[in-house]
Amino acid sequence: MEEVEGVIAEYRSSLADLHVNSKPHIDMLTIVAKENAHYAKLIASLIEERLFEVKPKEKLLIFYLIDSIVKNVEGDYKKFFNERLVENFKHAFEYADDTTKVKMYNLRETWNDKWFSSQKLKSLDVAVHELDHNWPVKNSGAQELNSKNKIHINPKFFSAKKAPIMKAPVMKAPTGLKETHEQMEKKLSLEAEIRELERERIRLELDAELERKKIELEKNAQTAQERISRRVDHPTAARL
């Protein structure tokens, strides 16, 4: 029980520090999720809860993390993130500005039934289409869109200057696709060493501060004792 609480507390703390699109940070959270895959349900729930807590502009970061875990970690994460995918994506989209919506679309375009079930992806498209009719809903088989150029662009959604949609700013996705898994693990190992060194520095500073306080208290106690001793030795002088 203590181990589980420690893992979740540590992950919650690291997740709370995710405020910008930092690939090293997201990679680190991905590796920790992999190392604790036996707690996949708890970690997935924690990440999804965080989605509803963060500011609107930070919700996309949570999906970058989900994307990274689903694509780089084997196990039950896919199953757990698949369960509430539609609800979570729809929530983030409702709070997104136009630029973020473009990035969410680009992210969605990287998903297929290898990562999420076809049924969930279809439901996701339908749900988002209800919020913005310019979001395409793909059909299965031959009716599926063969070209992104067939998407009608809403200037309030996708910038007309960036049509077709694939020319929109692509996400700086933390998927690790441009790096080998070994390179990512080496980088994250270095990040872990840096964090440990930082923790050690803080511990040393705290120890030094405690030692300084201890010496100061001992000096104050000694000074007080000397004053008491002088008063005992010279009671008349003390009264004067």
Backbone as CSV, one residue per row, in Angstrom:
resi,resn,N_x,N_y,N_z,CA_x,CA_y,CA_z,C_x,C_y,C_z
1,MET,0.830,-1.203,0.000,0.000,0.000,0.000,0.868,1.258,0.000
2,GLU,1.939,1.228,0.817,2.825,2.391,0.885,3.516,2.631,-0.449
3,GLU,3.864,1.521,-1.139,4.531,1.665,-2.430,3.604,2.333,-3.435
4,VAL,2.355,1.893,-3.462,1.382,2.471,-4.395,1.198,3.956,-4.111
5,GLU,1.021,4.299,-2.853,0.815,5.700,-2.482,2.024,6.544,-2.854
6,GLY,3.219,5.984,-2.677,4.440,6.714,-3.023,4.547,6.965,-4.510
7,VAL,4.246,5.932,-5.311,4.311,6.060,-6.780,3.314,7.100,-7.266
8,ILE,2.080,7.020,-6.774,1.037,7.946,-7.215,1.346,9.366,-6.772
9,ALA,1.831,9.527,-5.552,2.162,10.864,-5.053,3.286,11.489,-5.876
10,GLU,4.291,10.692,-6.197,5.417,11.187,-6.988,4.966,11.546,-8.407
11,TYR,4.106,10.714,-8.977,3.629,10.985,-10.332,2.737,12.221,-10.347
12,ARG,1.901,12.350,-9.335,1.029,13.527,-9.246,1.863,14.811,-9.147
13,SER,2.924,14.752,-8.380,3.793,15.920,-8.217,4.459,16.297,-9.534
14,SER,4.986,15.307,-10.252,5.641,15.576,-11.539,4.632,16.060,-12.578
15,LEU,3.454,15.480,-12.552,2.407,15.874,-13.501,1.963,17.310,-13.257
16,ALA,1.943,17.712,-11.995,1.531,19.076,-11.646,2.512,20.123,-12.169
17,ASP,3.737,19.701,-12.478,4.751,20.635,-12.989,4.705,20.776,-14.507
18,LEU,3.808,20.048,-15.160,3.713,20.107,-16.620,2.846,21.296,-17.024
19,HIS,3.507,22.413,-17.349,2.784,23.626,-17.716,3.104,24.101,-19.130
20,VAL,4.189,23.563,-19.705,4.576,23.925,-21.075,4.837,22.649,-21.855
21,ASN,4.901,22.771,-23.168,5.120,21.612,-24.027,6.594,21.221,-24.005
22,SER,6.981,20.598,-22.888,8.361,20.167,-22.698,8.482,18.690,-23.032
23,LYS,9.163,18.385,-24.117,9.322,16.982,-24.518,10.070,16.168,-23.468
24,PRO,11.178,16.679,-22.903,11.853,15.902,-21.850,10.938,15.592,-20.676
25,HIS,10.116,16.563,-20.295,9.207,16.347,-19.161,8.166,15.280,-19.504
26,ILE,7.588,15.368,-20.687,6.589,14.385,-21.096,7.236,13.013,-21.284
27,ASP,8.440,12.988,-21.824,9.156,11.714,-21.962,9.419,11.089,-20.592
28,MET,9.784,11.930,-19.629,10.033,11.437,-18.271,8.772,10.827,-17.682
29,LEU,7.639,11.519,-17.849,6.375,10.997,-17.334,5.987,9.700,-18.053
30,THR,6.348,9.608,-19.318,6.077,8.384,-20.084,6.894,7.214,-19.555
31,ILE,8.162,7.455,-19.291,9.040,6.398,-18.777,8.590,5.945,-17.394
32,VAL,8.212,6.888,-16.539,7.733,6.527,-15.204,6.455,5.698,-15.309
33,ALA,5.592,6.077,-16.250,4.373,5.294,-16.472,4.720,3.874,-16.921
34,LYS,5.733,3.749,-17.744,6.154,2.430,-18.210,6.726,1.605,-17.066
35,GLU,7.551,2.241,-16.244,8.171,1.533,-15.125,7.139,1.072,-14.099
36,ASN,6.002,1.743,-14.077,4.947,1.402,-13.112,3.679,0.954,-13.835
37,ALA,3.863,0.200,-14.909,2.724,-0.233,-15.726,1.749,-1.099,-14.938
38,HIS,2.209,-1.722,-13.848,1.300,-2.536,-13.029,0.313,-1.654,-12.264
39,TYR,0.563,-0.333,-12.271,-0.393,0.613,-11.685,-1.060,1.446,-12.789
40,ALA,-1.186,0.851,-13.970,-1.674,1.586,-15.145,-3.032,2.230,-14.890
41,LYS,-3.931,1.521,-14.256,-5.277,2.060,-14.047,-5.229,3.304,-13.173
42,LEU,-4.427,3.279,-12.109,-4.325,4.421,-11.207,-3.657,5.615,-11.892
43,ILE,-2.595,5.341,-12.642,-1.882,6.427,-13.323,-2.746,7.023,-14.422
44,ALA,-3.444,6.187,-15.174,-4.335,6.690,-16.234,-5.439,7.556,-15.632
45,SER,-6.008,7.113,-14.528,-7.062,7.896,-13.870,-6.527,9.229,-13.375
46,LEU,-5.309,9.206,-12.847,-4.679,10.434,-12.359,-4.487,11.433,-13.500
47,ILE,-4.027,10.950,-14.638,-3.808,11.818,-15.802,-5.133,12.393,-16.301
48,GLU,-6.160,11.560,-16.348,-7.469,12.024,-16.826,-8.079,13.028,-15.848
49,GLU,-7.882,12.830,-14.576,-8.380,13.796,-13.590,-7.674,15.136,-13.762
50,ARG,-6.382,15.070,-14.052,-5.603,16.293,-14.246,-6.113,17.084,-15.442
51,LEU,-6.607,16.391,-16.460,-7.154,17.049,-17.652,-8.256,18.035,-17.282
52,PHE,-9.073,17.683,-16.308,-10.204,18.527,-15.912,-9.802,19.592,-14.886
53,GLU,-8.553,19.557,-14.441,-8.082,20.514,-13.437,-7.268,21.654,-14.033
54,VAL,-6.564,21.376,-15.125,-5.618,22.349,-15.663,-6.322,23.461,-16.426
55,LYS,-5.562,24.506,-16.712,-6.072,25.621,-17.495,-6.339,25.163,-18.927
56,PRO,-7.207,25.866,-19.645,-7.547,25.456,-21.019,-6.335,25.210,-21.921
57,LYS,-5.332,26.072,-21.857,-4.184,25.929,-22.743,-3.294,24.748,-22.359
58,GLU,-3.472,24.223,-21.163,-2.647,23.100,-20.712,-3.311,21.748,-20.968
59,LYS,-4.560,21.763,-21.393,-5.264,20.505,-21.636,-4.640,19.737,-22.796
60,LEU,-4.155,20.459,-23.809,-3.504,19.796,-24.933,-2.260,19.044,-24.467
61,LEU,-1.559,19.583,-23.481,-0.358,18.922,-22.957,-0.702,17.565,-22.362
62,ILE,-1.864,17.488,-21.716,-2.286,16.216,-21.146,-2.516,15.198,-22.259
63,PHE,-3.073,15.659,-23.385,-3.281,14.733,-24.496,-1.966,14.356,-25.166
64,TYR,-0.994,15.266,-25.170,0.327,14.887,-25.675,0.923,13.770,-24.813
65,LEU,0.707,13.868,-23.505,1.200,12.826,-22.602,0.466,11.510,-22.849
66,ILE,-0.851,11.574,-22.958,-1.627,10.362,-23.244,-1.156,9.728,-24.552
67,ASP,-0.965,10.563,-25.557,-0.495,10.094,-26.866,0.855,9.389,-26.734
68,SER,1.744,9.984,-25.962,3.081,9.414,-25.786,3.029,8.066,-25.083
69,ILE,2.215,7.981,-24.042,2.109,6.726,-23.292,1.491,5.627,-24.153
70,VAL,0.409,5.954,-24.833,-0.284,4.960,-25.660,0.627,4.423,-26.762
71,LYS,1.446,5.287,-27.351,2.271,4.881,-28.480,3.611,4.266,-28.082
72,ASN,4.030,4.492,-26.846,5.361,4.021,-26.450,5.373,3.007,-25.314
73,VAL,4.236,2.799,-24.681,4.187,1.881,-23.546,3.195,0.763,-23.827
74,GLU,3.650,-0.447,-23.711,2.757,-1.583,-23.899,1.996,-1.851,-22.599
75,GLY,0.931,-2.614,-22.708,0.184,-2.946,-21.510,-1.244,-2.436,-21.552
76,ASP,-1.760,-2.114,-20.376,-3.181,-1.779,-20.237,-3.510,-0.313,-20.456
77,TYR,-2.510,0.527,-20.667,-2.799,1.953,-20.815,-3.759,2.232,-21.965
78,LYS,-3.577,1.539,-23.079,-4.469,1.746,-24.229,-5.916,1.492,-23.832
79,LYS,-6.133,0.400,-23.107,-7.489,0.041,-22.709,-8.102,1.115,-21.814
80,PHE,-7.341,1.589,-20.842,-7.894,2.559,-19.902,-8.134,3.922,-20.556
81,PHE,-7.192,4.375,-21.386,-7.375,5.669,-22.053,-8.458,5.587,-23.132
82,ASN,-8.677,4.403,-23.665,-9.706,4.216,-24.682,-11.111,4.404,-24.096
83,GLU,-11.278,4.052,-22.823,-12.603,4.049,-22.194,-13.254,5.430,-22.198
84,ARG,-12.486,6.470,-21.866,-13.065,7.814,-21.740,-12.503,8.772,-22.784
85,LEU,-11.989,8.218,-23.865,-11.355,9.040,-24.900,-12.294,10.116,-25.431
86,VAL,-13.519,9.731,-25.768,-14.462,10.678,-26.377,-14.794,11.803,-25.407
87,GLU,-15.145,11.439,-24.195,-15.495,12.446,-23.190,-14.330,13.398,-22.927
88,ASN,-13.139,12.845,-22.795,-11.971,13.668,-22.482,-11.596,14.595,-23.643
89,PHE,-11.609,14.059,-24.858,-11.235,14.865,-26.023,-12.254,15.978,-26.248
90,LYS,-13.513,15.649,-26.106,-14.570,16.639,-26.288,-14.437,17.760,-25.266
91,HIS,-14.120,17.396,-24.023,-13.936,18.403,-22.976,-12.799,19.357,-23.335
92,ALA,-11.661,18.814,-23.760,-10.515,19.660,-24.113,-10.842,20.548,-25.308
93,PHE,-11.552,19.997,-26.290,-11.894,20.760,-27.485,-12.810,21.937,-27.150
94,GLU,-13.736,21.742,-26.247,-14.678,22.803,-25.873,-13.964,24.026,-25.307
95,TYR,-12.828,23.811,-24.657,-12.096,24.912,-24.031,-10.954,25.433,-24.904
96,ALA,-10.742,24.817,-26.059,-9.587,25.161,-26.887,-9.840,26.403,-27.733
97,ASP,-8.764,27.166,-27.957,-8.854,28.274,-28.899,-8.590,27.720,-30.300
98,ASP,-8.652,28.572,-31.320,-8.536,28.097,-32.693,-7.193,27.407,-32.973
99,THR,-6.112,27.990,-32.456,-4.790,27.400,-32.686,-4.690,26.021,-32.060
100,THR,-5.228,25.887,-30.866,-5.183,24.603,-30.171,-6.051,23.568,-30.877
101,LYS,-7.177,24.011,-31.443,-8.047,23.091,-32.175,-7.311,22.496,-33.383
102,VAL,-6.519,23.315,-34.041,-5.730,22.820,-35.172,-4.757,21.748,-34.696
103,LYS,-4.112,22.005,-33.588,-3.149,21.037,-33.048,-3.849,19.760,-32.602
104,MET,-5.054,19.904,-32.068,-5.813,18.723,-31.671,-6.194,17.901,-32.897
105,TYR,-6.526,18.582,-33.980,-6.848,17.872,-35.213,-5.625,17.126,-35.739
106,ASN,-4.481,17.794,-35.732,-3.251,17.146,-36.179,-2.927,15.919,-35.338
107,LEU,-3.163,16.034,-34.042,-2.932,14.896,-33.156,-3.898,13.759,-33.487
108,ARG,-5.155,14.116,-33.655,-6.169,13.096,-33.999,-5.803,12.373,-35.286
109,GLU,-5.206,13.065,-36.233,-4.848,12.461,-37.522,-3.770,11.386,-37.373
110,THR,-3.060,11.380,-36.258,-2.023,10.354,-36.045,-2.588,9.099,-35.399
111,TRP,-3.857,9.117,-35.028,-4.462,7.974,-34.337,-5.171,7.041,-35.310
112,ASN,-5.035,5.768,-35.081,-5.781,4.759,-35.824,-6.098,3.608,-34.881
113,ASP,-6.600,2.505,-35.427,-7.027,1.413,-34.557,-5.867,0.665,-33.897
114,LYS,-4.647,1.073,-34.212,-3.502,0.522,-33.495,-3.417,1.113,-32.095
115,TRP,-3.915,2.345,-31.967,-3.837,3.049,-30.691,-5.187,3.071,-29.984
116,PHE,-6.237,3.352,-30.724,-7.586,3.396,-30.156,-8.531,2.636,-31.080
117,SER,-9.609,2.156,-30.528,-10.534,1.374,-31.349,-11.181,2.264,-32.413
118,SER,-11.479,1.666,-33.551,-12.121,2.408,-34.654,-13.455,2.994,-34.206
119,GLN,-14.172,2.243,-33.398,-15.471,2.712,-32.921,-15.323,3.964,-32.063
120,LYS,-14.305,3.969,-31.191,-14.076,5.139,-30.345,-13.666,6.350,-31.175
121,LEU,-12.826,6.129,-32.155,-12.382,7.236,-33.000,-13.546,7.805,-33.803
122,LYS,-14.416,6.938,-34.271,-15.595,7.410,-35.005,-16.504,8.213,-34.063
123,SER,-16.701,7.704,-32.838,-17.531,8.416,-31.861,-16.912,9.755,-31.501
124,LEU,-15.582,9.785,-31.424,-14.879,11.039,-31.131,-15.152,12.067,-32.225
125,ASP,-15.015,11.648,-33.473,-15.242,12.566,-34.591,-16.675,13.087,-34.613
126,VAL,-17.618,12.206,-34.321,-19.017,12.613,-34.300,-19.260,13.625,-33.191
127,ALA,-18.688,13.357,-32.027,-18.885,14.249,-30.879,-18.291,15.629,-31.136
128,VAL,-17.097,15.676,-31.710,-16.457,16.962,-31.987,-17.163,17.669,-33.144
129,HIS,-17.637,16.898,-34.106,-18.379,17.478,-35.237,-19.637,18.204,-34.747
130,GLU,-20.227,17.720,-33.678,-21.401,18.378,-33.118,-21.045,19.748,-32.538
131,LEU,-19.791,19.884,-32.107,-19.330,21.171,-31.570,-18.886,22.099,-32.686
132,ASP,-18.286,21.543,-33.708,-17.818,22.327,-34.861,-18.039,21.479,-36.110
133,HIS,-18.976,21.907,-36.945,-19.363,21.125,-38.111,-18.260,21.007,-39.156
134,ASN,-17.181,21.737,-39.000,-16.074,21.634,-39.946,-15.116,20.499,-39.580
135,TRP,-15.345,19.892,-38.419,-14.528,18.736,-38.054,-15.039,17.550,-38.869
136,PRO,-14.181,16.917,-39.664,-14.647,15.827,-40.534,-14.943,14.546,-39.759
137,VAL,-15.950,13.841,-40.223,-16.290,12.531,-39.663,-15.977,11.500,-40.730
138,LYS,-15.003,10.682,-40.445,-14.580,9.698,-41.438,-15.466,8.461,-41.391
139,ASN,-15.755,7.937,-42.569,-16.503,6.699,-42.680,-15.545,5.551,-42.920
140,SER,-15.994,4.370,-42.656,-15.129,3.207,-42.833,-15.069,2.807,-44.297
141,GLY,-14.064,2.001,-44.620,-13.948,1.431,-45.963,-13.644,2.453,-47.023
142,ALA,-14.214,2.232,-48.216,-13.872,3.063,-49.369,-14.414,4.467,-49.233
143,GLN,-15.384,4.664,-48.320,-15.960,5.989,-48.195,-15.102,6.914,-47.351
144,GLU,-14.074,6.359,-46.747,-13.211,7.201,-45.920,-12.540,8.252,-46.786
145,LEU,-12.310,9.419,-46.207,-11.676,10.492,-46.964,-10.301,10.051,-47.429
146,ASN,-10.036,10.244,-48.693,-8.749,9.865,-49.238,-7.780,11.023,-49.271
147,SER,-8.277,12.192,-49.070,-7.411,13.371,-49.129,-7.873,14.400,-48.133
148,LYS,-6.909,14.958,-47.384,-7.245,16.004,-46.417,-7.621,17.295,-47.120
149,ASN,-7.316,17.393,-48.422,-7.686,18.588,-49.169,-9.197,18.688,-49.364
150,LYS,-9.930,17.609,-49.096,-11.375,17.629,-49.244,-12.078,18.238,-48.051
151,ILE,-11.306,18.547,-47.000,-11.892,19.131,-45.804,-12.227,20.590,-46.067
152,HIS,-13.442,20.999,-45.738,-13.828,22.394,-45.870,-13.298,23.162,-44.675
153,ILE,-12.633,24.241,-44.947,-11.958,24.987,-43.900,-12.831,26.114,-43.373
154,ASN,-13.036,26.135,-42.083,-13.751,27.216,-41.421,-12.723,28.233,-40.934
155,PRO,-12.740,29.462,-41.424,-11.727,30.443,-41.004,-11.735,30.700,-39.507
156,LYS,-12.835,30.397,-38.855,-12.870,30.571,-37.405,-12.291,29.357,-36.690
157,PHE,-12.015,28.321,-37.427,-11.485,27.103,-36.836,-10.053,26.882,-37.301
158,PHE,-9.904,26.637,-38.609,-8.585,26.507,-39.190,-8.262,27.772,-39.973
159,SER,-7.089,28.315,-39.774,-6.690,29.522,-40.472,-6.653,29.272,-41.973
160,ALA,-7.309,30.146,-42.732,-7.365,29.974,-44.190,-5.976,30.022,-44.799
161,LYS,-5.060,30.713,-44.140,-3.701,30.825,-44.663,-2.953,29.516,-44.546
162,LYS,-3.487,28.602,-43.744,-2.781,27.363,-43.499,-3.463,26.183,-44.168
163,ALA,-4.434,26.418,-45.052,-5.070,25.338,-45.799,-4.108,24.871,-46.890
164,PRO,-4.083,23.588,-47.193,-4.846,22.529,-46.555,-4.386,22.271,-45.125
165,ILE,-5.172,21.505,-44.414,-4.977,21.388,-42.979,-3.608,20.870,-42.587
166,MET,-3.006,20.036,-43.396,-1.729,19.461,-43.017,-0.622,20.499,-42.983
167,LYS,-0.872,21.683,-43.536,0.122,22.747,-43.464,-0.028,23.587,-42.212
168,ALA,-0.994,23.239,-41.384,-1.142,23.928,-40.102,0.041,23.566,-39.229
169,PRO,0.309,24.385,-38.208,1.451,24.086,-37.334,1.321,22.695,-36.761
170,VAL,2.312,21.874,-37.020,2.243,20.511,-36.497,2.623,20.513,-35.033
171,MET,2.050,19.576,-34.304,2.346,19.502,-32.879,3.800,19.110,-32.671
172,LYS,4.356,19.619,-31.635,5.673,19.163,-31.224,5.456,17.957,-30.323
173,ALA,4.918,16.940,-30.949,4.386,15.824,-30.165,5.488,15.046,-29.475
174,PRO,5.229,14.662,-28.230,6.187,13.892,-27.456,6.043,12.405,-27.709
175,THR,5.960,12.042,-28.956,5.710,10.638,-29.257,6.986,9.823,-29.350
176,GLY,8.132,10.485,-29.441,9.385,9.765,-29.527,9.595,9.106,-30.877
177,LEU,8.798,9.499,-31.892,8.895,8.839,-33.177,10.172,9.205,-33.919
178,LYS,10.754,10.366,-33.611,11.959,10.811,-34.303,13.220,10.356,-33.572
179,GLU,13.035,9.682,-32.461,14.173,9.181,-31.719,13.941,7.712,-31.408
180,THR,15.003,6.967,-31.311,14.851,5.581,-30.926,14.483,5.518,-29.460
181,HIS,13.889,4.415,-29.091,13.484,4.260,-27.688,14.714,4.277,-26.780
182,GLU,15.824,3.707,-27.289,17.052,3.687,-26.483,17.561,5.095,-26.227
183,GLN,17.503,5.946,-27.242,17.946,7.330,-27.078,17.073,8.063,-26.065
184,MET,15.771,7.798,-26.139,14.854,8.441,-25.207,15.150,8.005,-23.782
185,GLU,15.412,6.704,-23.585,15.683,6.214,-22.243,16.992,6.786,-21.703
186,LYS,17.998,6.934,-22.568,19.263,7.524,-22.129,19.057,8.970,-21.695
187,LYS,18.275,9.698,-22.499,18.007,11.093,-22.169,17.261,11.206,-20.854
188,LEU,16.269,10.339,-20.684,15.468,10.393,-19.455,16.260,9.920,-18.249
189,SER,17.206,9.013,-18.485,18.080,8.587,-17.396,18.920,9.762,-16.911
190,LEU,19.404,10.563,-17.881,20.168,11.748,-17.519,19.294,12.745,-16.769
191,GLU,18.060,12.897,-17.241,17.122,13.798,-16.556,16.902,13.338,-15.118
192,ALA,16.785,12.027,-14.927,16.568,11.487,-13.584,17.777,11.765,-12.690
193,GLU,18.986,11.636,-13.259,20.196,11.915,-12.489,20.248,13.383,-12.083
194,ILE,19.854,14.257,-13.006,19.855,15.690,-12.711,18.869,15.994,-11.596
195,ARG,17.674,15.368,-11.670,16.676,15.602,-10.621,17.172,15.109,-9.272
196,GLU,17.864,13.956,-9.284,18.377,13.415,-8.023,19.463,14.322,-7.443
197,LEU,20.319,14.861,-8.311,21.353,15.783,-7.851,20.727,17.051,-7.268
198,GLU,19.636,17.509,-7.891,18.939,18.686,-7.392,18.328,18.398,-6.020
199,ARG,17.748,17.204,-5.879,17.192,16.829,-4.579,18.289,16.770,-3.513
200,GLU,19.450,16.224,-3.901,20.557,16.129,-2.956,21.055,17.507,-2.555
201,ARG,21.107,18.434,-3.528,21.533,19.797,-3.218,20.588,20.441,-2.212
202,ILE,19.295,20.234,-2.435,18.304,20.809,-1.522,18.434,20.193,-0.138
203,ARG,18.660,18.869,-0.093,18.834,18.215,1.210,20.043,18.776,1.946
204,LEU,21.140,18.982,1.212,22.347,19.525,1.837,22.112,20.946,2.356
205,GLU,21.400,21.736,1.571,21.104,23.094,2.000,20.223,23.096,3.249
206,LEU,19.270,22.185,3.291,18.413,22.087,4.470,19.208,21.638,5.690
207,ASP,20.114,20.670,5.478,20.955,20.205,6.590,21.827,21.328,7.112
208,ALA,22.388,22.117,6.177,23.241,23.234,6.583,22.445,24.284,7.350
209,GLU,21.210,24.528,6.893,20.359,25.496,7.574,19.982,25.006,8.967
210,LEU,19.690,23.725,9.088,19.364,23.154,10.397,20.556,23.223,11.344
211,GLU,21.740,22.962,10.809,22.942,23.029,11.641,23.197,24.460,12.103
212,ARG,22.959,25.416,11.200,23.145,26.818,11.581,22.174,27.214,12.683
213,LYS,20.916,26.785,12.535,19.908,27.075,13.545,20.269,26.434,14.881
214,LYS,20.791,25.216,14.816,21.177,24.512,16.035,22.280,25.263,16.768
215,ILE,23.294,25.706,16.020,24.399,26.455,16.629,23.902,27.762,17.226
216,GLU,23.004,28.416,16.481,22.444,29.677,16.971,21.662,29.474,18.257
217,LEU,20.867,28.417,18.327,20.102,28.127,19.545,21.023,27.788,20.706
218,GLU,22.080,27.041,20.429,23.032,26.697,21.486,23.724,27.936,22.027
219,LYS,24.068,28.862,21.142,24.703,30.103,21.583,23.739,30.930,22.426
220,ASN,22.478,31.002,21.986,21.483,31.751,22.744,21.259,31.137,24.118
221,ALA,21.236,29.796,24.152,21.043,29.109,25.431,22.228,29.355,26.347
222,GLN,23.437,29.341,25.771,24.632,29.578,26.568,24.657,31.002,27.108
223,THR,24.266,31.962,26.277,24.222,33.362,26.707,23.206,33.545,27.822
224,ALA,22.061,32.909,27.694,21.038,33.010,28.731,21.518,32.392,30.032
225,GLN,22.212,31.259,29.921,22.735,30.599,31.111,23.774,31.470,31.803
226,GLU,24.616,32.135,31.030,25.636,33.013,31.613,24.997,34.188,32.344
227,ARG,23.915,34.717,31.795,23.218,35.818,32.442,22.611,35.378,33.772
228,ILE,22.015,34.180,33.740,21.429,33.647,34.976,22.507,33.433,36.022
229,SER,23.658,32.919,35.589,24.761,32.658,36.512,25.268,33.952,37.141
230,ARG,25.372,35.010,36.332,25.855,36.289,36.865,24.874,36.843,37.899
231,ARG,23.575,36.664,37.647,22.587,37.164,38.585,22.631,36.400,39.897
232,VAL,22.900,35.095,39.798,23.011,34.282,41.017,24.249,34.659,41.809
233,ASP,25.354,34.878,41.099,26.613,35.241,41.772,26.575,36.642,42.333
234,HIS,25.839,37.552,41.714,25.786,38.944,42.150,24.313,39.381,42.256
235,PRO,23.592,38.867,43.248,22.166,39.209,43.369,21.901,40.687,43.540
236,THR,22.765,41.402,44.285,22.546,42.832,44.504,22.647,43.592,43.210
237,ALA,23.708,43.259,42.466,23.926,43.946,41.183,22.760,43.685,40.233
238,ALA,22.222,42.436,40.332,21.117,42.093,39.438,19.896,42.931,39.747
239,ARG,19.642,43.184,41.105,18.488,43.977,41.474,18.655,45.419,41.054
240,LEU,19.901,45.934,41.153,20.157,47.303,40.743,19.992,47.437,39.229
